[in-house]
């Protein structure tokens, strides 16, 4: 398992749920954190908790449905004077559940693609050249296992597009020291997953972060977080072939 002590990690959607848990776990591994949310006040308490662990931490804000806001956030990160080594594109939005799916409005697709596809893609494109130049980087994009549910068409289509972007880009990263993979947290009881989901958010750890610790020969893969539920991070990473 890679030692990522001192590496800088950007976590999107870090204010709560799986993003918050992922940030805490990365801090336990000695990583420094850049926390994204829609408003820096949303990560203020988490930032203090992380600093108490002895790591460095910054908070940044962007509305992922507003791509100019995302680009402005990336400019802000560039001014921090740190190298982002790892990106956990955790943030996502399930726009609606349409029982009358023939009436799905175009806005479902527009918002879903902005938040779940275009924003994470822009973040990847921003940091990948710098990672490649330094010869190290890890990107983990969060996908979804939703399938054959037209009730969630906008969300599932946007995540499928993110899958394609990730796998296609990963095919170009061989020998660069950079790895780009996907994770599916499973259906968890988060604000996105709702109260009826079968899995606790904690069950997605360590699965949602294993892609940050794998060898760079592992690229374009999907890690199903529930496969690693209850495992230590080290055992989870070592089980990946």
Secondary structure, 3 states (H helix, E strand, C coil): CCCCCCCEEEECCCCCHHHHHHHHHHHHCCCEEEEEECCHHHHHHHHHHHHHCCCCEEEEECCCCCHHHHHHHHHHHHCCCCCEEEEEECCCCCCCCCCCHHHCCHHHHHHHHHHHHHHHHHHHHHHHHHHHHHCCEEEEEECCCCCCCHHHHHHHHHHHHHHHHHHHHHCCCCCCCEEEEEEECCCECCCCCCCCCCECHHHHCCHHHHHHCCCCCCCCCEEEHHHHCCCCHHHHHHCCC
